Amino acid sequence: MLDQAERLRQLAVENTKDNSRAKILTVTSGKGGVGKSNFVVNLSISLSKFGKKVLIFDADIGMANDDVLMGFLPKYNIHDVLFKNKEIEDVMITGPYGVKLIAGGSGLTRVEELTEEQRENFLIKLASLQDFDYIIMDTGAGINRSVLGFIACCEELIIITTPEPTSLTDSYSLLKAVNHFKIKSKAKVIINRTLDSKEGIMTYNKFNNAVTNFLKMDIEFLGSISEDRKVVQAVREQQPFIISYPKCEAADDINKIAKKLIGETMIVTDMNVQGLFKKLFSIFS
């Protein structure tokens, strides 16, 4: 496990040179059921409404559902491109406001079966996917090799948690693993399903105290999202709440987070979609 973690750390700091760049965010959580995928979908749409080009890679290998939240049911995923000679256009969905979505499915669990020629063909197919401002990876929940691998590939790590003690404990455990294997030294935190903004700040401060005292990691409060009945209604309607109920509290919170991300100084990187998958292939092989 230590050897594997060292490999992840080394891969995380490699520079993959290419002609375009995107800011790569990995969004994850210590446990399921905290609203991670809903956050990813609605944040992506908000960023797109502000004029940014966004690609979601649904990297939850076992329980991918970003497509469902967007009201789609794709026939294919990355597995079909890797092993069944499908084109990227067959797999990629164009969602609201031009947000692009690629479903990961189980394809990455079989990467070691790919020949060098198959990998190169896949990377060539990705050449048409250029000029994204953000690539957002929505991982599975918990602590496992795939989640740590996706964290290693990103420039910024975003942890979603809620005020519930079990959620905070699991998020702490995830950061502890990330810190232990030296995969990342900092992360941003979202507190979801808060009663009000005060609870969000109080919850973050409590979490921050534990992290800084025992893990020596730098974390940053990216924002909180209110508990909102409109979110539940939108999920049942299979439409993002930022579209169905653009004036609800949760939508306002998402827009504030998107503006905060846009307002940050962009990390200069030469990573694009091809570079991202080169790293993923190295990690999952």
C-alpha positions as CSV (number, residue, x, y, z in Angstrom):
1,M,0.0,0.0,0.0
2,L,2.9,2.4,0.8
3,D,4.5,1.7,-2.6
4,Q,1.2,2.3,-4.3
5,A,0.7,5.6,-2.4
6,E,4.2,6.7,-3.3
7,R,3.4,6.0,-7.0
8,L,0.2,8.1,-6.7
9,R,2.2,11.0,-5.1
10,Q,4.8,10.9,-7.9
11,L,2.2,10.8,-10.6
12,A,0.4,13.7,-9.0
13,V,3.3,16.1,-9.5
14,E,4.2,15.1,-13.0
15,N,3.7,17.7,-15.7
16,T,1.9,16.5,-18.9
17,K,2.6,19.0,-21.7
18,D,0.0,19.8,-24.3
19,N,-1.5,22.8,-26.1
20,S,-4.6,23.6,-24.0
21,R,-5.4,23.8,-20.3
22,A,-8.2,23.2,-17.9
23,K,-8.5,23.4,-14.2
24,I,-9.1,19.9,-12.9
25,L,-11.2,19.5,-9.8
26,T,-11.9,16.2,-7.9
27,V,-15.0,16.3,-5.9
28,T,-15.3,13.5,-3.3
29,S,-16.8,12.6,0.1
30,G,-16.0,10.4,3.0
31,K,-19.4,8.7,2.8
32,G,-22.3,8.3,0.3
33,G,-25.5,10.2,0.5
34,V,-24.2,13.7,1.2
35,G,-25.2,15.2,-2.1
36,K,-21.9,15.1,-3.9
37,S,-23.1,14.3,-7.4
38,N,-26.0,16.8,-7.1
39,F,-23.4,19.4,-6.2
40,V,-21.2,18.5,-9.1
41,V,-24.0,18.7,-11.7
42,N,-25.4,22.0,-10.4
43,L,-22.0,23.6,-9.9
44,S,-21.1,22.6,-13.5
45,I,-24.2,24.2,-14.9
46,S,-23.6,27.4,-12.8
47,L,-20.1,27.7,-14.1
48,S,-21.4,27.2,-17.6
49,K,-24.0,30.0,-17.1
50,F,-21.1,32.2,-16.2
51,G,-19.5,31.5,-19.5
52,K,-17.1,28.6,-18.6
53,K,-16.7,25.4,-20.6
54,V,-17.1,22.5,-18.3
55,L,-16.6,18.7,-18.7
56,I,-17.9,16.3,-16.0
57,F,-16.2,12.9,-15.8
58,D,-18.4,10.7,-13.7
59,A,-15.7,8.7,-12.0
60,D,-17.9,6.8,-9.6
61,I,-17.1,3.4,-11.0
62,G,-19.8,1.5,-9.1
63,M,-22.7,4.0,-8.6
64,A,-22.4,6.6,-11.4
65,N,-25.6,8.7,-11.5
66,D,-24.7,12.2,-12.8
67,D,-26.5,11.4,-16.0
68,V,-29.7,10.5,-14.1
69,L,-29.5,13.8,-12.2
70,M,-29.3,15.6,-15.6
71,G,-32.3,13.6,-16.9
72,F,-30.4,11.4,-19.3
73,L,-29.8,7.7,-19.7
74,P,-26.8,7.1,-21.9
75,K,-26.3,3.9,-23.7
76,Y,-22.5,3.9,-23.5
77,N,-19.6,4.9,-21.2
78,I,-15.8,4.9,-21.3
79,H,-15.8,1.1,-21.3
80,D,-17.4,1.2,-24.7
81,V,-14.8,3.6,-26.1
82,L,-11.9,1.5,-24.6
83,F,-13.1,-1.9,-25.5
84,K,-15.8,-1.7,-28.1
85,N,-14.4,0.9,-30.5
86,K,-17.1,3.5,-29.9
87,E,-16.3,7.1,-30.5
88,I,-16.2,9.8,-27.8
89,E,-19.2,11.4,-29.4
90,D,-21.2,8.2,-28.7
91,V,-20.4,8.4,-25.0
92,M,-20.4,12.1,-24.3
93,I,-23.6,13.8,-23.4
94,T,-24.3,17.5,-23.9
95,G,-26.3,18.7,-21.0
96,P,-27.9,22.1,-20.0
97,Y,-26.0,25.2,-21.0
98,G,-23.5,23.1,-22.9
99,V,-22.1,21.1,-20.0
100,K,-20.4,17.9,-21.3
101,L,-20.6,14.6,-19.4
102,I,-18.6,11.4,-19.8
103,A,-19.8,8.4,-17.8
104,G,-16.9,6.4,-16.4
105,G,-18.7,3.2,-15.7
106,S,-16.5,0.2,-15.1
107,G,-14.0,0.9,-17.8
108,L,-11.1,2.0,-15.6
109,T,-11.2,-1.2,-13.6
110,R,-10.0,-3.1,-16.7
111,V,-7.3,-0.6,-17.9
112,E,-4.6,-3.2,-17.3
113,E,-6.1,-5.3,-20.2
114,L,-5.5,-2.5,-22.7
115,T,-2.7,-2.8,-25.2
116,E,-0.5,0.1,-25.9
117,E,-2.2,0.6,-29.3
118,Q,-5.6,0.6,-27.7
119,R,-4.5,3.3,-25.2
120,E,-3.0,5.5,-28.0
121,N,-6.1,5.1,-30.1
122,F,-8.2,6.2,-27.1
123,L,-6.0,9.2,-26.5
124,I,-6.3,10.2,-30.2
125,K,-10.0,10.1,-29.9
126,L,-9.9,12.5,-27.1
127,A,-8.1,15.1,-29.3
128,S,-11.5,16.6,-30.2
129,L,-12.2,17.5,-26.6
130,Q,-10.3,20.8,-26.2
131,D,-10.5,24.1,-24.6
132,F,-12.3,23.3,-21.4
133,D,-12.0,25.7,-18.5
134,Y,-12.9,23.0,-15.9
135,I,-12.8,19.3,-15.8
136,I,-14.7,18.1,-12.8
137,M,-14.2,14.5,-11.6
138,D,-17.1,13.1,-9.5
139,T,-15.6,10.2,-7.6
140,G,-17.1,7.4,-5.6
141,A,-17.4,7.9,-1.8
142,G,-15.1,6.5,0.8
143,I,-11.4,5.5,0.9
144,N,-10.2,3.2,-1.8
145,R,-7.6,3.0,-4.6
146,S,-9.8,4.6,-7.2
147,V,-10.8,7.6,-5.1
148,L,-7.2,8.2,-4.1
149,G,-6.1,7.8,-7.7
150,F,-8.6,10.5,-8.9
151,I,-7.5,12.8,-6.1
152,A,-3.9,12.3,-7.3
153,C,-4.8,13.5,-10.7
154,C,-6.4,16.8,-9.8
155,E,-5.1,20.3,-9.1
156,E,-7.8,21.0,-6.5
157,L,-9.6,18.6,-4.1
158,I,-13.1,19.5,-2.9
159,I,-14.5,17.5,0.0
160,I,-18.3,17.5,0.5
161,T,-19.6,16.8,4.0
162,T,-22.7,17.6,6.1
163,P,-23.1,18.8,9.7
164,E,-23.9,15.2,10.7
165,P,-21.1,13.7,13.0
166,T,-20.8,10.5,10.9
167,S,-20.2,12.5,7.7
168,L,-17.6,14.7,9.4
169,T,-15.8,11.7,10.8
170,D,-15.7,9.9,7.5
171,S,-14.5,13.1,5.7
172,Y,-11.8,13.4,8.3
173,S,-10.7,9.8,7.7
174,L,-10.5,10.4,4.0
175,L,-8.3,13.5,4.5
176,K,-6.2,11.5,6.9
177,A,-5.5,8.9,4.2
178,V,-4.8,11.6,1.7
179,N,-2.4,13.2,4.1
180,H,-0.8,10.0,5.2
181,F,0.1,9.0,1.7
182,K,1.2,12.5,0.8
183,I,-1.2,12.7,-2.1
184,K,-2.4,16.3,-1.4
185,S,-1.5,18.9,1.2
186,K,-4.6,21.0,1.0
187,A,-8.3,20.8,0.2
188,K,-11.4,22.9,-0.1
189,V,-14.5,22.0,2.0
190,I,-18.2,22.3,1.2
191,I,-20.8,21.9,4.0
192,N,-24.0,20.7,2.5
193,R,-27.5,20.5,3.9
194,T,-27.1,23.3,6.5
195,L,-30.0,24.9,8.4
196,D,-28.4,28.3,7.7
197,S,-25.1,29.9,6.8
198,K,-24.2,30.2,10.5
199,E,-24.4,26.4,10.9
200,G,-22.2,26.0,7.8
201,I,-19.5,28.3,9.3
202,M,-19.7,26.6,12.7
203,T,-19.5,23.1,11.2
204,Y,-16.5,24.1,9.1
205,N,-14.7,25.7,12.0
206,K,-15.1,22.5,14.1
207,F,-13.9,20.4,11.2
208,N,-11.0,22.7,10.5
209,N,-9.8,22.6,14.1
210,A,-9.6,18.8,13.9
211,V,-7.8,18.8,10.6
212,T,-5.2,21.5,11.4
213,N,-4.5,20.1,14.9
214,F,-4.0,16.5,13.9
215,L,-3.3,16.3,10.2
216,K,-1.4,19.5,9.6
217,M,-3.3,20.0,6.3
218,D,-4.4,23.3,4.9
219,I,-8.2,23.4,4.2
220,E,-10.3,26.2,3.0
221,F,-14.0,26.9,3.4
222,L,-15.5,27.1,-0.1
223,G,-19.1,27.6,1.1
224,S,-22.2,25.9,2.4
225,I,-25.4,24.8,0.8
226,S,-28.8,25.1,2.5
227,E,-31.1,22.3,3.2
228,D,-33.8,23.0,0.6
229,R,-36.9,21.1,-0.3
230,K,-36.6,22.3,-3.8
231,V,-33.4,20.1,-4.1
232,V,-35.4,17.0,-3.3
233,Q,-38.2,18.0,-5.7
234,A,-35.7,18.6,-8.5
235,V,-34.0,15.2,-8.0
236,R,-37.4,13.5,-8.3
237,E,-38.0,15.4,-11.5
238,Q,-34.6,14.4,-12.8
239,Q,-33.7,18.0,-13.5
240,P,-30.9,20.1,-11.8
241,F,-32.4,22.4,-9.2
242,I,-30.4,25.3,-10.5
243,I,-32.6,25.1,-13.6
244,S,-35.9,24.0,-12.1
245,Y,-35.8,26.4,-9.2
246,P,-33.1,29.0,-10.0
247,K,-34.2,31.3,-7.2
248,C,-34.2,28.7,-4.4
249,E,-31.7,29.0,-1.5
250,A,-29.6,26.1,-2.7
251,A,-29.2,27.5,-6.2
252,D,-28.1,30.9,-4.7
253,D,-25.5,29.0,-2.6
254,I,-24.2,27.1,-5.7
255,N,-23.9,30.3,-7.6
256,K,-21.9,31.9,-4.8
257,I,-19.5,28.9,-4.8
258,A,-19.2,29.1,-8.6
259,K,-18.3,32.8,-8.5
260,K,-15.7,32.1,-5.8
261,L,-14.1,29.4,-7.9
262,I,-14.1,31.7,-11.0
263,G,-12.6,34.6,-9.0
264,E,-9.6,32.6,-7.9
265,T,-6.3,32.9,-9.6
266,M,-6.2,30.2,-12.3
267,I,-3.5,27.6,-11.7
268,V,-1.3,27.6,-14.8
269,T,-1.2,24.1,-16.1
270,D,-0.8,22.4,-19.4
271,M,-3.2,19.6,-18.5
272,N,-6.1,18.8,-20.9
273,V,-8.4,15.8,-21.3
274,Q,-5.7,13.7,-22.9
275,G,-3.2,14.5,-20.2
276,L,-5.8,13.6,-17.5
277,F,-6.4,10.2,-19.0
278,K,-2.7,9.5,-19.4
279,K,-2.4,10.0,-15.7
280,L,-5.4,7.8,-15.0
281,F,-4.1,5.0,-17.2
282,S,-0.8,5.2,-15.3
283,I,-2.5,4.9,-12.0
284,F,-5.1,2.3,-12.8
285,S,-2.8,0.0,-14.8
